[in-house]
Amino acid sequence: MKMDNAKDQNTVTLDRRRDISQNPLCLSGKGVTRVFGTGRRQMTAVDHVDFEFRKGELVSIVGESGSGKTTLSRMLLGLLSTSDGEIWFEGKPRDISTRAKKRQYWKNIQAIFQDPFSSFNVFHKIDDVLLDCIRMTGGRDLPKEKKTELMTQACSFVNLKFEELTNKYPFELSGGQMQRLMIARIFLLKPRILLADEPTSMIDACSRATILDMLLNLRDEIGMTVIFITHDIGLAYYISDTVYIMEHGKFVEHGSADEVILSPKAPYTKRLISDVPKIHEAWDLSTVEG
């Protein structure tokens, strides 16, 4: 019986995998680098990394704290400039040189962050948060009834009831509800790329599974590319088509989830996998630094 359950779980995992090798590139980079400081205080956070993310692909960038993955995510979003290298969007060099061009880029790439409490303006009601998304997608002049319908649909997608949220502020919601509200925003915006930086690390295991399933369903519904930034290599294996392993600002290994996790080549990848506790085995603490 246990064997059957394990097989079923593995089937669910593999069913998420899709052949995206022929899909067009949506975001790519060559030699992307970010250096902080100058002189002796100089520190290279991201060190000449190359990447290719395709339409509809589910990518995980995996690394421990300080590996450079969050700095890279901020460069992908256009919140940090590159010190060297170039980022391409849909086959062309990305141009975010003006405020207008940056706003246009942000219509196509959105993010869900680790801390939902810092992701919303505390002075804006939930209605304003969702209406802003409708305005960004060209719905400013829609009738009020249509806007309410769209907001209701978005909330329903994440198992929230708009009538229970209207006129409330985000801080009146629980952490799990705020995470769902962030996904409702994505449902309205329908960006081509979603960057999710540790989106489930602050919520319980049950809510975590629900949130992940919502993101995967959204990817399937609108063909969105999803880039997960995570330290959880088990999560990366479960959800990803492609995995990039990041250590000290470099990609030390990348490939399909099965290639990287089941047949790792880099010593760092092997250590990340060995550090995952296994219920029916004694925990190996030899890799833990004292």
Secondary structure, DSSP 8 states (H G I E B T S, - for coil): -HHHHHHHHHHHHHHT----TTS-EEEEEEEEEEEES-GGG-EEEEEEEEEEEETT-EEEEE--TTSSHHHHHHHHHTSS--SEEEEEETTEE----SHHHHHHHHTTEEEE-S-GGGSS-TTS-HHHHHHHHHHHTT-TTS-HHHHHHHHHHHHHHTT--HHHHTT--GGGS-HHHHHHHHHHHHHHH--SEEEEESTTTTS-HHHHHHHHHHHHHHHHHHT-EEEEEES-HHHHHHH-SEEEEEETTEEEEEEEHHHHHHS--SHHHHHHHHTS--TTS----TTS--
